[in-house]
Amino acid sequence: MAPVDPLRRHEIVVPPPVDAERTFMTRFKELRRIEAAIEHRDQAQLRWAAEFCRTRILNARTKRAEAHWRRIAKRVHAATDQA
């Protein structure tokens, strides 16, 4: 272990940047739940899916991720309108 400099023992450690390409498509369990809601036109699940998509859009780190969740939200809203 390297010796600790007493003047620098409280350094701020910055985590490495998140690789957006690697973390883009996550939440497979939720995606399956959304797909099932769209397929079965279950209103309660479609409301949950719409809220989930809205949250993912608001918290998207990249424009690509935002576009992905907007496409899914559009499908959820179309299924809601058809039901």
C-alpha positions as CSV (number, residue, x, y, z in Angstrom):
1,M,0.0,0.0,0.0
2,A,1.3,3.4,-0.9
3,P,2.1,5.9,1.9
4,V,-0.7,8.4,2.6
5,D,0.1,12.0,2.3
6,P,-1.4,13.7,5.4
7,L,-2.3,16.8,3.4
8,R,-4.3,14.8,0.7
9,R,-6.0,12.1,2.7
10,H,-9.5,13.5,1.9
11,E,-9.3,13.4,-1.8
12,I,-12.6,13.2,-3.8
13,V,-12.7,10.1,-5.9
14,V,-14.6,10.6,-9.1
15,P,-16.1,7.4,-10.6
16,P,-15.3,6.6,-14.2
17,P,-17.9,7.9,-16.8
18,V,-20.8,5.5,-17.5
19,D,-20.6,3.8,-20.9
20,A,-23.9,4.8,-22.4
21,E,-23.7,2.2,-25.1
22,R,-23.2,-0.6,-22.6
23,T,-26.0,0.5,-20.3
24,F,-28.5,1.6,-22.9
25,M,-30.8,-1.5,-23.0
26,T,-31.5,-2.5,-19.5
27,R,-34.6,-3.4,-17.6
28,F,-35.5,-6.5,-19.6
29,K,-38.0,-7.6,-16.9
30,E,-39.8,-4.3,-17.2
31,L,-39.7,-4.5,-21.0
32,R,-41.3,-7.9,-20.9
33,R,-44.0,-6.5,-18.6
34,I,-44.6,-3.6,-21.0
35,E,-44.9,-6.0,-24.0
36,A,-47.4,-8.1,-22.1
37,A,-49.4,-5.1,-21.2
38,I,-49.5,-4.0,-24.8
39,E,-50.4,-7.5,-26.1
40,H,-53.2,-8.1,-23.5
41,R,-54.5,-4.5,-23.4
42,D,-54.5,-4.6,-19.6
43,Q,-55.5,-1.0,-18.6
44,A,-53.8,-1.2,-15.1
45,Q,-50.6,-2.5,-16.6
46,L,-50.7,0.0,-19.5
47,R,-51.0,2.9,-16.9
48,W,-48.0,1.5,-15.1
49,A,-46.1,1.1,-18.4
50,A,-46.9,4.7,-19.4
51,E,-45.6,6.0,-16.1
52,F,-42.5,3.8,-16.3
53,C,-41.8,5.1,-19.8
54,R,-42.3,8.7,-18.6
55,T,-39.8,8.2,-15.8
56,R,-37.2,6.6,-18.1
57,I,-37.6,9.5,-20.6
58,L,-37.0,12.0,-17.8
59,N,-34.0,10.2,-16.5
60,A,-32.5,9.3,-19.9
61,R,-28.7,10.0,-20.1
62,T,-28.5,10.0,-23.9
63,K,-30.7,11.1,-26.7
64,R,-30.7,7.6,-28.0
65,A,-32.0,6.2,-24.8
66,E,-34.7,9.0,-24.7
67,A,-35.7,8.1,-28.3
68,H,-35.9,4.4,-27.4
69,W,-38.3,5.1,-24.4
70,R,-40.4,7.6,-26.5
71,R,-41.0,4.9,-29.1
72,I,-42.1,2.4,-26.4
73,A,-44.3,5.1,-24.8
74,K,-45.9,5.8,-28.2
75,R,-46.8,2.1,-28.5
76,V,-48.2,2.0,-24.9
77,H,-50.4,5.1,-25.7
78,A,-51.6,3.5,-28.9
79,A,-52.6,0.3,-27.1
80,T,-54.4,2.4,-24.4
81,D,-56.4,4.2,-27.1
82,Q,-57.4,1.0,-28.8
83,A,-58.6,-0.7,-25.6
